Amino acid sequence: MWSRAGSGRICNTRRRLFTVGAPRRIVDEGDWLYSPEWWGSESESEFSRNTVFRSVSDKGNGVVSVLAYPSSRPNRVHWPETEKWLQQRYGEIYPCYEQSGNFKILGYQWRVLRFNDNTRQSTVKIMAAYSEPDPGSICMMQQAHCLAIPYVKSMVSLGLSTIASSSYDLMAAVHGKKRMHILCIGHGGGSLPLFLASKIQGAVIHVVEIDPTVISASVQAMGFPAFSIMTPSGERALSEPDINSEIMWKGIHERLYVYEADAEKYVKENNDLYDIIFIDAYDGDDIFPNKLWDPHSPFLNSLSERLHPEHGTVVVNLHADFDISNPNESVSYFHDQLLPLGKYVSRVCKAYKDVLVGNKVMSNGKSRCGLGFTISVPWVCNASLVVSRGFGLSSGFVNKDTVMNTLISNSVKVGQMLNLPFTCLQYIKRDFKLIE
């Protein structure tokens, strides 16, 4: 979940993005340039959106709904390439069967998950396709490469750049030469775990989501692979994936495990050790539950036991305590002002840092236990909190400049390693603060 930094400022930025300078080639389908397509407004035409899922949650999230909006990308000229890829996948996975006929794309849409009809919790892009011999075989595929929300890109950029700055061999994990154990607390539409599983061949990802309605929304309306859903007994909810799921997700959905569970209970009872943990767990009232950041809570202390002792990294999405005000609505202000972190966010940061890595710093400036820091997220009023057990150990010093330079260097390597559609650097150089 995220807070937006004022509709007036976004509209002003939108005009500049569309009109200033020569047209630029957009590689990233989730670029913030396209946010007007799915953000919507209270005055938007009812014809520009369609409610495709709606249900009442009994886990504190109120009315859970998914709204669909038309997407302008990819352009129709690129659809035949994807149709050909789907056909090739069918031949690779089912070589002994007759061809199913050509696959045809129906189109692309943004799907926005909302709580209580107003809070935008998650945004994904989906592709709808079908097999020509069976027009009723329509299937949806979430576009794993497309991250639409800036704070998700920030979490990915900072988390992977940080763990690459420690003793962890990220390159080996990317190419599937070693396992990378990842825990995601909070599921939403599933864009974060799906992105990581598609980009890191060695990633094995456990997702914990307390609300079954949210899980249902992600599968039924947001194109998340159903084969990833687990039962309370620890088995796959589906004994085997269907043909369309295999074509779209084989090699990916086998490494995703989505559990309907309370995060505190899960980390207390689980014995797995995780290399990196992502946390985005705001509820229907836009609140980060106290038990997920109280330094004396069973959750944080159990989380500490689940985190790898040498390179374990935790990334937490946090809302700013208050919005940025900008009477002039200038684009330069909107992009360059530093995000204020108030007392509430500061308490969350200190709790995570103290419990997970401690606060011991030697007299010569070296850290024995790692470090914690925050970085502001562009375009929205969020910050990413990162706590790393390996960064301070490998680099030796917790000097701000040293940490920042190391992050910048590794963010470039991460972008190249994963062939990211966006630049990690824009999520690194924003109001960096070391947590004392």
C-alpha positions as CSV (number, residue, x, y, z in Angstrom):
1,M,0.0,0.0,0.0
2,W,1.2,3.5,-0.5
3,S,0.3,7.2,-0.1
4,R,0.3,9.5,-3.0
5,A,2.0,12.9,-2.8
6,G,-1.0,15.0,-3.8
7,S,-3.2,14.8,-6.9
8,G,-2.4,18.4,-8.0
9,R,1.3,17.8,-8.1
10,I,0.9,14.5,-10.0
11,C,-1.3,16.2,-12.6
12,N,1.3,18.9,-13.0
13,T,4.1,16.3,-13.3
14,R,1.9,14.4,-15.8
15,R,1.6,17.4,-18.1
16,R,5.4,17.9,-18.1
17,L,6.1,14.2,-18.8
18,F,3.8,14.2,-21.8
19,T,4.8,17.5,-23.3
20,V,8.3,18.5,-22.5
21,G,11.1,17.7,-25.0
22,A,11.2,15.1,-27.7
23,P,9.3,11.8,-27.3
24,R,11.3,9.2,-25.6
25,R,11.3,5.5,-26.1
26,I,9.6,3.9,-23.1
27,V,11.1,0.5,-22.2
28,D,9.5,0.1,-18.8
29,E,5.8,-0.7,-19.2
30,G,5.4,0.2,-15.5
31,D,6.9,3.6,-15.9
32,W,5.2,6.3,-13.7
33,L,4.4,8.0,-17.0
34,Y,1.5,5.5,-17.4
35,S,0.0,6.1,-14.0
36,P,-2.8,8.3,-15.4
37,E,-4.1,5.2,-17.1
38,W,-4.8,3.3,-13.8
39,W,-4.9,5.9,-11.1
40,G,-8.3,7.2,-11.9
41,S,-10.2,9.8,-9.9
42,E,-13.5,10.4,-8.2
43,S,-14.7,12.3,-11.3
44,E,-13.5,9.7,-13.8
45,S,-15.9,8.3,-16.3
46,E,-17.5,5.1,-15.3
47,F,-16.9,3.9,-18.8
48,S,-13.1,3.9,-18.4
49,R,-13.1,1.3,-15.7
50,N,-14.8,-1.9,-14.8
51,T,-15.1,-3.7,-11.4
52,V,-14.0,-7.3,-12.0
53,F,-13.9,-8.5,-8.4
54,R,-15.7,-7.5,-5.2
55,S,-16.0,-9.2,-1.9
56,V,-16.2,-8.3,1.8
57,S,-13.1,-9.3,3.9
58,D,-13.4,-10.6,7.4
59,K,-9.8,-9.8,8.2
60,G,-10.1,-6.1,8.6
61,N,-9.7,-5.0,5.0
62,G,-13.4,-4.0,4.4
63,V,-14.6,-4.3,0.9
64,V,-11.9,-5.8,-1.3
65,S,-12.3,-5.0,-5.0
66,V,-10.3,-5.1,-8.2
67,L,-10.9,-2.4,-10.9
68,A,-9.8,-2.9,-14.5
69,Y,-8.5,0.0,-16.7
70,P,-7.4,-0.2,-20.4
71,S,-3.6,-0.2,-21.0
72,S,-2.0,1.5,-23.9
73,R,1.1,-0.8,-23.8
74,P,2.2,-3.0,-25.4
75,N,1.1,-1.6,-28.7
76,R,-0.8,-3.9,-31.0
77,V,2.1,-4.2,-33.3
78,H,3.9,-6.2,-30.6
79,W,1.1,-8.7,-29.9
80,P,2.1,-11.2,-32.6
81,E,5.5,-11.6,-31.0
82,T,3.8,-12.7,-27.7
83,E,1.3,-14.9,-29.5
84,K,4.3,-16.7,-31.2
85,W,6.0,-17.0,-27.8
86,L,2.9,-18.7,-26.3
87,Q,2.7,-21.1,-29.2
88,Q,6.4,-22.0,-28.8
89,R,5.9,-22.5,-25.1
90,Y,3.1,-24.9,-25.8
91,G,5.4,-26.9,-28.2
92,E,8.2,-27.0,-25.6
93,I,6.0,-28.2,-22.7
94,Y,3.7,-30.5,-24.6
95,P,5.8,-31.8,-27.5
96,C,3.9,-35.1,-27.8
97,Y,0.5,-33.4,-28.2
98,E,-1.1,-31.9,-31.3
99,Q,-0.8,-28.2,-31.5
100,S,-3.7,-26.4,-29.8
101,G,-4.0,-23.9,-32.7
102,N,-2.7,-20.4,-32.6
103,F,-2.9,-18.3,-29.4
104,K,-4.6,-14.9,-29.8
105,I,-4.2,-12.0,-27.4
106,L,-7.4,-10.2,-26.4
107,G,-5.6,-7.2,-24.9
108,Y,-3.9,-5.8,-21.8
109,Q,-5.3,-4.1,-18.8
110,W,-4.3,-2.6,-15.5
111,R,-5.8,-4.2,-12.5
112,V,-6.0,-2.2,-9.3
113,L,-6.7,-3.9,-5.9
114,R,-8.6,-1.6,-3.5
115,F,-9.6,-1.8,0.1
116,N,-12.9,0.0,1.0
117,D,-13.3,1.4,-2.5
118,N,-10.7,4.1,-2.1
119,T,-7.3,2.8,-0.9
120,R,-5.2,1.5,-3.8
121,Q,-3.4,-1.4,-2.4
122,S,-1.7,-2.9,-5.5
123,T,-1.5,-2.4,-9.2
124,V,-0.6,-5.0,-11.9
125,K,-0.8,-5.4,-15.6
126,I,-2.5,-8.4,-17.1
127,M,-2.6,-10.0,-20.5
128,A,-5.7,-11.9,-21.7
129,A,-5.3,-14.6,-24.3
130,Y,-7.1,-17.6,-25.7
131,S,-6.5,-20.6,-28.0
132,E,-8.3,-20.2,-31.4
133,P,-9.9,-23.7,-31.4
134,D,-11.4,-22.9,-28.1
135,P,-12.6,-19.3,-27.8
136,G,-13.8,-20.0,-24.3
137,S,-10.3,-20.9,-23.0
138,I,-9.6,-17.3,-22.0
139,C,-6.7,-17.1,-19.5
140,M,-5.1,-14.2,-17.7
141,M,-1.4,-13.7,-17.2
142,Q,0.1,-11.1,-14.9
143,Q,3.0,-9.4,-16.6
144,A,5.7,-10.2,-14.2
145,H,8.2,-7.8,-15.6
146,C,5.9,-4.8,-15.1
147,L,6.1,-3.1,-11.7
148,A,3.8,-0.1,-11.7
149,I,4.2,1.2,-8.1
150,P,7.4,3.2,-7.3
151,Y,7.7,1.8,-3.8
152,V,7.8,-1.8,-5.1
153,K,10.6,-0.8,-7.4
154,S,12.3,0.9,-4.5
155,M,12.1,-2.3,-2.4
156,V,13.5,-4.4,-5.2
157,S,16.3,-2.0,-6.0
158,L,17.4,-1.4,-2.4
159,G,16.9,-5.0,-1.2
160,L,18.9,-6.6,-4.1
161,S,21.6,-3.9,-4.1
162,T,22.0,-4.3,-0.3
163,I,22.3,-8.1,-0.3
164,A,24.7,-7.8,-3.3
165,S,26.8,-5.5,-1.1
166,S,27.2,-8.2,1.6
167,S,28.6,-11.7,1.4
168,Y,25.8,-13.1,-0.7
169,D,26.5,-14.3,-4.2
170,L,23.5,-12.8,-6.0
171,M,24.9,-13.7,-9.5
172,A,24.8,-17.4,-8.7
173,A,21.2,-17.1,-7.5
174,V,20.1,-15.2,-10.6
175,H,21.4,-18.0,-12.8
176,G,20.0,-20.7,-10.7
177,K,23.3,-22.0,-9.4
178,K,22.2,-21.6,-5.8
179,R,19.0,-21.2,-3.9
180,M,17.8,-17.8,-2.7
181,H,15.3,-18.1,0.1
182,I,12.9,-15.1,0.1
183,L,10.0,-14.3,2.4
184,C,7.3,-11.8,1.4
185,I,4.9,-10.7,4.2
186,G,1.8,-9.2,2.6
187,H,0.7,-10.4,-0.8
188,G,-1.5,-7.8,-2.5
189,G,-1.7,-8.6,-6.2
190,G,1.5,-10.6,-6.0
191,S,3.6,-8.4,-8.2
192,L,6.7,-8.4,-6.0
193,P,7.1,-12.2,-5.5
194,L,6.2,-12.9,-9.1
195,F,8.8,-10.3,-10.4
196,L,11.5,-11.8,-8.2
197,A,10.7,-15.4,-9.2
198,S,10.8,-14.5,-12.9
199,K,14.1,-12.6,-12.6
200,I,16.0,-14.9,-10.1
201,Q,16.1,-18.5,-11.3
202,G,17.3,-19.7,-7.9
203,A,14.6,-17.8,-5.9
204,V,12.3,-19.9,-3.7
205,I,9.7,-17.5,-2.4
206,H,7.3,-17.9,0.5
207,V,4.4,-15.4,0.7
208,V,2.4,-14.9,3.8
209,E,-1.0,-13.2,3.5
210,I,-3.6,-13.1,6.3
211,D,-6.6,-12.4,4.1
212,P,-8.0,-15.2,1.9
213,T,-10.1,-12.6,0.1
214,V,-6.9,-10.8,-1.1
215,I,-5.4,-14.1,-2.3
216,S,-8.6,-14.9,-4.2
217,A,-8.6,-11.5,-5.8
218,S,-5.0,-11.9,-7.0
219,V,-5.7,-15.3,-8.6
220,Q,-9.2,-14.6,-10.0
221,A,-8.8,-11.0,-11.2
222,M,-5.0,-10.2,-11.2
223,G,-3.5,-13.1,-13.2
224,F,-1.4,-14.5,-10.3
225,P,-0.7,-18.3,-10.8
226,A,-3.2,-20.4,-8.9
227,F,-0.7,-23.3,-8.6
228,S,1.3,-21.2,-6.0
229,I,-1.5,-21.3,-3.4
230,M,-0.9,-23.6,-0.4
231,T,-3.3,-25.3,1.9
232,P,-3.1,-25.1,5.8
233,S,-1.6,-28.6,5.7
234,G,1.3,-27.4,3.6
235,E,0.2,-29.0,0.3
236,R,-0.5,-27.4,-3.0
237,A,-4.2,-26.4,-3.3
238,L,-4.1,-27.7,-6.8
239,S,-2.6,-31.2,-7.3
240,E,-1.3,-30.1,-10.7
241,P,-1.5,-26.9,-12.8
242,D,-3.7,-26.8,-15.9
243,I,-2.4,-26.5,-19.4
244,N,-2.6,-22.7,-19.7
245,S,-0.8,-22.3,-16.3
246,E,2.0,-24.6,-17.4
247,I,2.4,-22.7,-20.7
248,M,2.6,-19.3,-18.9
249,W,4.3,-20.1,-15.6
250,K,6.3,-23.4,-15.9
251,G,9.7,-22.8,-14.2
252,I,8.2,-20.0,-12.1
253,H,5.1,-21.1,-10.2
254,E,6.8,-24.2,-8.8
255,R,9.1,-21.8,-6.8
256,L,6.2,-19.7,-5.4
257,Y,4.4,-20.7,-2.2
258,V,1.5,-18.5,-1.0
259,Y,0.3,-19.2,2.6
260,E,-2.9,-17.9,4.1
261,A,-1.6,-17.2,7.6
262,D,-1.0,-14.6,10.3
263,A,2.6,-13.2,9.9
264,E,3.4,-13.5,13.6
265,K,2.2,-17.1,13.8
266,Y,4.0,-18.0,10.6
267,V,7.4,-16.7,11.7
268,K,7.1,-18.2,15.2
269,E,6.3,-21.7,13.9
270,N,8.4,-21.7,10.8
271,N,12.0,-23.0,10.9
272,D,13.2,-21.8,7.5
273,L,16.2,-19.4,7.2
274,Y,15.7,-16.5,4.7
275,D,18.3,-14.6,2.8
276,I,16.0,-11.6,2.2
277,I,12.6,-10.6,3.7
278,F,10.2,-8.1,2.2
279,I,7.4,-6.6,4.3
280,D,4.4,-4.6,3.1
281,A,1.6,-5.3,5.5
282,Y,-0.8,-2.4,5.7
283,D,-4.4,-3.2,6.5
284,G,-7.7,-1.8,5.2
285,D,-7.4,1.2,7.5
286,D,-4.0,1.9,6.1
287,I,-2.3,1.0,9.3
288,F,0.9,-1.0,9.8
289,P,-0.1,-3.3,12.7
290,N,1.8,-2.5,16.0
291,K,2.6,-6.2,16.5
292,L,4.7,-6.2,13.3
293,W,7.0,-3.5,14.6
294,D,6.8,-3.5,18.4
295,P,10.4,-4.3,19.5
296,H,9.1,-6.5,22.3
297,S,6.7,-8.4,20.0
298,P,7.0,-12.1,19.3
299,F,7.0,-11.2,15.6
300,L,10.2,-9.2,15.5
301,N,12.1,-11.5,17.7
302,S,11.0,-14.5,15.8
303,L,11.8,-12.7,12.5
304,S,15.3,-12.2,13.8
305,E,15.7,-16.0,14.2
306,R,14.5,-16.5,10.6
307,L,17.0,-14.1,9.1
308,H,20.3,-15.4,7.8
309,P,23.0,-14.4,10.4
310,E,25.6,-13.4,7.8
311,H,23.9,-11.6,5.0
312,G,20.2,-11.5,6.0
313,T,18.4,-8.4,4.7
314,V,15.0,-7.1,5.5
315,V,13.1,-4.4,3.4
316,V,10.0,-2.7,4.8
317,N,7.6,-0.4,3.0
318,L,6.6,2.5,5.2
319,H,4.3,5.5,4.7
320,A,5.4,8.9,5.6
321,D,3.7,10.3,8.8
322,F,2.4,13.2,6.8
323,D,2.0,14.5,3.2
324,I,4.4,16.9,1.5
325,S,2.8,20.3,1.0
326,N,3.7,22.3,-2.1
327,P,1.9,25.6,-2.7
328,N,3.7,26.2,-6.0
329,E,3.1,22.7,-7.3
330,S,6.5,22.8,-9.1
331,V,7.8,19.7,-10.7
332,S,11.4,20.3,-9.4
333,Y,10.0,20.5,-5.8
334,F,8.0,17.4,-6.3
335,H,11.0,15.4,-7.5
336,D,13.7,16.9,-5.3
337,Q,12.2,17.6,-1.9
338,L,13.1,15.2,0.9
339,L,10.5,13.0,2.4
340,P,9.9,13.8,6.1
341,L,9.9,10.9,8.5
342,G,8.1,11.7,11.7
343,K,8.1,10.1,15.1
344,Y,6.0,7.1,14.1
345,V,8.1,6.0,11.2
346,S,11.3,6.7,13.2
347,R,10.1,4.4,15.9
348,V,9.4,1.6,13.4
349,C,12.9,2.0,11.9
350,K,14.6,1.9,15.3
351,A,12.7,-1.1,16.4
352,Y,13.7,-3.1,13.3
353,K,17.3,-2.0,13.4
354,D,17.7,-2.7,17.2
355,V,16.1,-6.1,17.1
356,L,17.5,-7.4,13.9
357,V,21.1,-6.1,14.0
358,G,21.5,-4.4,17.3
359,N,23.1,-1.0,17.9
360,K,26.7,-1.9,18.6
361,V,29.2,0.3,16.8
362,M,32.9,0.1,17.6
363,S,35.0,3.2,18.5
364,N,36.7,3.1,15.1
365,G,33.4,3.4,13.3
366,K,33.1,-0.3,12.4
367,S,29.9,-2.2,12.9
368,R,29.8,-5.7,14.3
369,C,26.2,-6.4,13.5
370,G,25.2,-4.7,10.2
371,L,23.2,-1.6,9.7
372,G,19.9,0.0,8.9
373,F,18.9,2.9,6.7
374,T,15.9,4.6,5.0
375,I,15.6,6.0,1.5
376,S,12.6,8.0,0.2
377,V,10.5,6.8,-2.7
378,P,10.0,9.1,-5.7
379,W,6.5,10.2,-6.7
380,V,4.7,8.8,-3.6
381,C,4.9,9.6,0.1
382,N,6.7,6.3,1.1
383,A,10.1,5.3,2.4
384,S,11.9,2.0,2.2
385,L,13.5,0.8,5.4
386,V,16.5,-1.6,4.9
387,V,18.2,-3.6,7.7
388,S,21.2,-5.7,6.7
389,R,23.3,-8.0,8.7
390,G,25.9,-8.4,6.1
391,F,26.5,-4.9,4.8
392,G,28.4,-3.6,7.8
393,L,30.4,-6.8,8.2
394,S,31.6,-6.9,4.6
395,S,32.3,-3.2,4.1
396,G,33.6,-2.7,7.6
397,F,32.5,0.9,8.1
398,V,29.1,2.4,8.5
399,N,30.1,5.8,7.1
400,K,27.2,7.3,5.1
401,D,29.3,8.0,2.0
402,T,30.9,4.6,2.0
403,V,27.5,2.9,2.3
404,M,26.0,5.1,-0.4
405,N,28.8,4.6,-2.9
406,T,28.7,0.8,-2.3
407,L,25.0,0.8,-2.9
408,I,25.3,2.8,-6.1
409,S,28.0,0.6,-7.5
410,N,26.0,-2.6,-6.8
411,S,22.7,-1.1,-8.0
412,V,24.3,-0.8,-11.5
413,K,25.4,-4.4,-11.3
414,V,22.0,-5.6,-10.2
415,G,20.3,-3.8,-13.0
416,Q,22.6,-5.5,-15.5
417,M,22.4,-8.9,-13.8
418,L,18.6,-9.0,-13.9
419,N,18.2,-7.0,-17.1
420,L,15.8,-4.7,-15.3
421,P,13.4,-2.5,-17.3
422,F,14.0,0.4,-14.8
423,T,17.1,2.0,-13.4
424,C,17.8,1.2,-9.8
425,L,19.8,4.4,-9.3
426,Q,16.7,6.6,-9.2
427,Y,15.6,4.6,-6.1
428,I,19.0,4.9,-4.4
429,K,19.8,8.6,-4.3
430,R,16.9,10.0,-2.3
431,D,17.3,11.3,1.2
432,F,19.5,8.5,2.5
433,K,19.5,8.2,6.3
434,L,21.4,5.8,8.5
435,I,19.5,4.7,11.5
436,E,21.4,5.3,14.7
